[in-house]
Amino acid sequence: MSFTAATNSPSPTPQIAVLTPAGRGAVATVAVWGTGTDELVGPFFQAANGKQLTAQACGHISFGRFGEEELVVCRSASDDLEIHCHGGIAAVTAITDALTAAGGTIVSAEEYQRQRLVDLLQAEALAALANARTEYAAVQLWRMAEGELRTEFERIAAELTRGETASAVTRLENLIATWATAKHLTQPFRIVLCGQPNVGKSSLLNALVGYDRAIVFDQPGTTRDVLTATTVIDGWLVEFSDTAGLRDAGDALEQAGMDLAQTQIATADLTLVVVDATVGKLPRELPSRGKPLEVWNKIDCLPPGIVVPSTAVGTSAITGAGLPELQQAIIRRLVTQPLDQGPFIFAERQLAAVTRILAGVQRGDDLAREIFSIIH
């Protein structure tokens, strides 16, 4: 697919940015702005109403063609417009290639945000928003894009200026405390299922995600690789990993699977230690990392007299009993800081800056003005 312009764009050149994430999608958005925008895009765009691009009303959507591609263009000013086309990579590439060949300059979506938005915090919030995969994540990040985090930093700067150091330190510490949870608005929590063979880890994984992701078989050593599946619990994206049963290995391949399981456990946000409730036998060594949570599975088969410990969650992957309670327990372990009750930091740059400023304030440095480096 290629396009040919009738005229060349004058100098200085407009800038072009693809605002939607890379990959397949229903619709993609290409922004074009700067002096000469109409002259750059106009020769390519044939509107269905027959009007030239410069005659299209600002704020109205104009349907037409860009070469062979059907799309819409919306002008917000004579030097500012958006092109909304099919979301395929080929269509977006053809449009941007044509515009850059005609004299436009391609820049990143982050640069577009930096130039046009109120501050760096807003740009970071909108960039994170593009990667939000749940409604809850989108709502929380939108709050920060609307200025809630900026307002908090302005309060901190004002308190430091007035010499109210203790209050400012508390606010900075509270922001740092939000990072462990807030970073998972754009990246899933990682949960590993571990335990002895045949305790029902694979069945439990399938029950939690709502479809058959893992093979279920009653022979020990069936699961040797790490199987992953992603789902949403209470608005949070979580990635479950089903690992090999922990026992004395029957062969080198099974041992490799268990070694891989231990590696996954070491880096997990949460480990579900799955136990066969009819046996009640824990692995010889419980994981020391990953906030281990005991899950006694197969409670539908419990013999009389056996009770699930109060420290564990009882479930049945077959009947679904206990799954809502397990989901609630998972979220209680993972979401240590509620995010809907105040501002939070969500980018590594923000964490590094707040940590540095907090350390300086605690040393007695005058860092009121440094706060604004986070915003801008």
C-alpha positions in Angstrom: 0.0 0.0 0.0 1.4 3.4 -1.0 0.2 7.0 -1.5 1.4 9.8 -3.7 0.9 13.5 -2.8 0.2 16.1 -5.4 2.3 18.8 -3.6 5.0 18.9 -1.0 4.6 20.2 2.5 6.2 23.6 3.1 8.8 24.2 5.8 8.8 24.2 8.8 7.6 20.7 8.8 4.6 19.4 10.8 5.0 16.6 13.3 3.4 13.2 13.2 2.8 10.8 16.0 1.0 7.4 16.2 -1.1 7.7 19.4 -2.4 4.1 19.6 -0.3 1.2 20.8 1.6 -0.9 18.2 -0.1 -4.1 17.0 -3.5 -5.1 15.8 -6.6 -3.0 16.7 -9.9 -1.9 15.4 -8.9 1.8 15.0 -5.6 3.6 15.0 -5.0 7.3 15.6 -2.3 9.4 13.9 -1.9 13.0 15.1 -0.5 15.7 12.9 0.2 19.2 14.2 2.4 22.2 13.6 2.7 24.9 10.9 1.8 23.5 7.5 -0.4 20.7 8.8 -3.3 21.3 6.3 -0.9 21.7 3.4 0.8 18.4 4.3 -2.3 16.3 4.8 -4.6 18.1 2.3 -3.2 16.6 -0.9 -3.7 13.1 0.4 -7.2 13.5 1.8 -10.3 13.4 -0.5 -13.3 14.1 1.7 -16.6 12.4 0.8 -18.4 15.8 1.0 -16.1 17.1 -1.7 -14.6 19.9 0.4 -10.9 20.6 0.7 -9.3 19.9 4.1 -9.0 23.6 4.9 -12.8 24.0 4.4 -13.7 21.2 6.8 -15.2 22.6 10.0 -13.1 22.4 13.1 -14.3 19.9 15.7 -16.3 17.9 13.1 -15.5 14.4 11.8 -14.8 14.3 8.0 -15.1 10.9 6.2 -13.1 10.3 3.1 -10.1 8.5 1.6 -6.4 8.8 2.1 -5.3 7.1 -1.1 -7.2 3.8 -1.1 -7.7 3.8 2.7 -11.1 4.9 4.0 -10.8 6.9 7.2 -11.9 9.9 9.0 -10.1 13.2 9.8 -11.0 15.6 12.6 -9.5 19.1 12.6 -9.3 20.9 16.0 -7.4 23.8 14.4 -5.8 24.8 11.1 -2.5 23.4 12.4 -3.9 20.4 14.4 -5.7 17.3 13.3 -6.2 13.6 14.0 -6.5 10.8 11.4 -8.5 7.8 12.5 -7.9 4.8 10.3 -8.1 1.0 10.3 -6.0 -0.4 13.2 -3.8 -2.7 11.1 -0.1 -2.0 11.0 -0.1 -1.8 7.2 -2.6 1.1 7.1 -0.8 3.1 9.8 2.6 2.5 8.2 1.4 3.6 4.8 -0.1 6.8 6.2 3.0 7.8 8.2 5.3 6.8 5.4 3.4 9.0 3.0 3.4 12.0 5.3 7.0 11.8 6.2 8.0 11.4 2.6 6.1 14.6 1.9 8.0 16.5 4.5 6.5 15.6 7.9 8.6 14.6 10.9 7.7 11.5 12.8 7.9 11.7 16.6 6.9 9.4 19.5 3.6 9.4 21.3 5.5 10.4 24.4 6.9 13.5 22.6 3.4 14.4 21.4 2.2 14.2 25.0 5.2 16.2 26.3 4.6 19.1 23.9 0.9 19.3 24.3 -0.1 18.3 27.8 -0.1 20.3 31.1 2.9 18.5 32.6 5.1 15.4 32.7 2.9 13.7 35.2 -0.1 14.0 32.9 1.9 12.6 30.0 3.1 9.7 32.1 -0.5 9.0 33.3 -1.8 8.9 29.7 1.0 6.7 28.6 0.2 4.3 31.4 -3.5 4.6 30.6 -2.7 3.2 27.1 -1.4 0.0 28.8 -4.2 -0.3 31.3 -6.1 -3.6 30.7 -8.9 -3.3 33.2 -11.6 -0.7 33.9 -10.4 -0.3 37.5 -6.8 0.5 36.3 -8.1 3.0 33.7 -10.2 4.8 36.2 -7.4 5.1 38.8 -4.8 6.3 36.2 -7.3 8.8 34.8 -7.6 10.4 38.2 -3.8 11.0 38.2 -4.0 12.4 34.6 -6.7 14.8 35.8 -4.2 16.3 38.3 -4.7 14.6 41.6 -1.0 13.6 41.9 0.2 17.1 40.7 -1.9 18.7 43.4 -0.3 16.4 46.0 3.2 17.4 45.0 2.2 21.1 45.1 0.9 20.5 48.7 4.3 18.9 49.6 6.2 21.8 48.1 4.1 24.3 50.0 4.6 22.5 53.3 8.4 22.4 52.7 8.4 26.1 52.0 6.5 26.8 55.2 8.9 24.6 57.2 6.2 21.9 57.9 8.8 19.2 57.3 7.1 16.4 59.3 3.9 16.6 57.3 5.8 16.7 54.0 7.8 13.7 55.0 4.6 11.8 55.8 3.1 12.6 52.5 6.3 11.5 50.7 6.4 8.3 52.6 2.8 7.6 51.8 3.4 8.1 48.1 6.4 5.6 48.2 4.1 3.1 50.0 1.7 3.2 47.0 4.3 2.1 44.5 4.2 -1.6 45.3 0.5 -1.8 44.4 0.2 1.0 41.8 2.9 -0.5 39.5 0.4 -3.4 38.9 -2.1 -1.1 37.2 -0.1 -1.7 34.1 1.6 -5.0 34.8 0.0 -8.1 36.2 0.5 -9.6 39.6 2.4 -12.9 39.3 0.9 -15.8 41.2 2.6 -19.2 41.3 0.8 -22.4 42.2 3.1 -25.0 43.8 2.8 -28.1 45.9 3.2 -31.8 45.7 2.1 -33.8 42.7 -1.6 -34.6 42.3 -2.9 -32.0 44.7 -5.0 -30.4 42.0 -2.9 -27.4 41.0 -3.8 -27.7 37.3 -7.5 -28.2 38.0 -7.4 -25.2 40.4 -5.7 -23.0 37.7 -8.4 -24.0 35.2 -11.1 -23.2 37.7 -9.6 -19.8 38.6 -9.2 -18.6 35.0 -12.5 -20.1 33.8 -11.2 -22.4 31.1 -9.0 -25.4 30.6 -5.5 -23.9 30.3 -3.6 -26.8 32.0 -3.7 -30.5 31.3 -5.2 -32.5 34.1 -4.0 -36.0 34.6 -3.6 -38.2 37.7 0.0 -39.3 37.0 2.7 -37.6 39.0 5.0 -35.4 36.9 2.4 -34.5 34.3 3.2 -30.8 34.6 6.9 -30.3 33.8 7.0 -26.9 32.1 5.5 -23.7 33.6 2.0 -22.9 32.2 0.6 -19.4 32.5 -2.8 -17.9 32.2 -4.1 -14.3 32.8 -7.3 -13.2 34.3 -8.9 -10.3 36.3 -9.8 -10.5 40.0 -11.6 -7.6 41.6 -10.3 -5.2 38.8 -6.7 -6.4 39.0 -4.8 -8.2 36.3 -3.2 -11.4 37.6 -1.1 -14.0 35.9 -1.2 -17.5 37.3 1.6 -20.0 36.7 1.1 -23.7 37.2 4.4 -25.4 38.1 5.7 -29.0 38.4 4.9 -30.9 41.5 7.5 -30.8 44.3 8.8 -34.2 45.1 11.9 -36.4 44.6 12.4 -36.3 40.9 11.7 -39.4 38.8 14.0 -38.3 36.0 16.2 -35.4 34.8 13.3 -33.8 32.9 11.1 -33.8 35.9 13.9 -32.4 38.0 14.4 -29.6 35.4 10.7 -28.8 35.8 11.0 -28.6 39.6 14.0 -26.3 39.3 12.0 -24.1 37.0 9.2 -24.1 39.6 11.6 -22.9 42.3 12.8 -20.1 40.0 9.2 -19.0 39.5 8.4 -19.1 43.2 11.5 -16.9 44.0 10.2 -14.1 41.8 6.4 -14.4 42.4 4.2 -11.7 44.0 2.2 -14.5 45.7 2.6 -18.2 46.0 -0.4 -20.5 46.4 0.8 -23.6 48.3 -1.8 -26.2 47.2 -2.5 -29.1 49.5 -4.7 -32.2 49.0 -7.2 -31.6 51.7 -7.9 -35.4 52.0 -4.2 -35.9 53.0 -3.4 -32.6 54.6 0.3 -32.9 53.9 2.4 -29.8 53.2 5.5 -29.8 51.0 8.7 -30.5 53.0 9.8 -26.9 52.5 7.4 -24.1 52.3 8.4 -21.2 50.0 10.1 -18.4 51.9 9.2 -15.8 49.3 6.1 -14.8 47.4 3.8 -14.3 50.4 2.8 -18.0 50.6 -0.9 -18.7 51.0 -2.0 -22.3 51.8 -4.9 -23.6 49.7 -6.5 -26.9 50.8 -8.0 -28.3 47.6 -10.4 -31.2 47.1 -12.6 -30.2 50.1 -15.5 -31.9 48.3 -13.7 -35.2 49.2 -12.9 -34.4 52.8 -13.3 -37.4 55.1 -15.1 -36.9 58.4 -13.1 -35.3 61.1 -10.6 -33.4 58.9 -11.0 -29.6 59.1 -9.2 -27.1 57.0 -6.8 -25.0 59.1 -7.9 -21.4 59.9 -4.7 -20.2 58.2 -5.6 -21.8 54.9 -8.4 -21.4 52.3 -10.4 -24.5 51.4 -11.4 -25.0 47.8 -12.8 -27.5 45.4 -11.7 -27.1 41.8 -14.4 -29.5 40.8 -17.5 -27.9 42.5 -16.1 -24.3 42.7 -16.6 -24.3 46.5 -14.2 -21.8 48.1 -13.1 -20.1 44.9 -14.7 -16.7 45.8 -13.0 -16.8 49.2 -9.7 -17.7 47.6 -10.0 -14.8 45.2 -10.7 -12.4 48.1 -7.7 -13.8 50.0 -5.5 -13.3 47.0 -6.4 -9.7 46.7 -6.0 -9.0 50.4 -2.4 -10.4 50.1 -1.5 -8.5 47.0 -3.2 -5.1 47.3 -1.5 -3.8 50.4 -2.3 -0.1 49.6 -5.8 1.0 48.4 -5.4 3.3 45.5 -8.9 4.8 45.3 -8.5 6.8 48.5 -5.8 9.3 47.4 -2.9 10.1 45.1 -0.3 7.5 44.2 2.9 7.2 42.1 2.8 4.8 39.2 6.1 5.3 37.2 9.6 4.3 38.1 10.8 7.9 37.4 8.4 9.2 40.1 9.5 6.6 42.6 13.2 7.5 42.1 12.5 11.2 42.4 10.3 10.9 45.5 12.8 8.6 47.2 15.7 11.0 46.5 13.7 14.0 47.7 12.6 12.2 50.9 16.2 11.3 51.7 17.3 14.9 51.2 14.5 16.3 53.3 15.3 13.9 56.1 18.9 15.1 55.9 17.7 18.7 56.4 18.2 19.8 52.8 15.9 22.5 51.3 14.2 20.7 48.5 10.9 22.5 48.1 11.8 23.5 44.5 13.0 20.0 43.7 9.4 18.8 43.9 8.6 20.7 40.7 11.2 18.6 38.8 8.8 15.7 39.3 5.9 17.6 37.8 7.8 19.1 34.8 
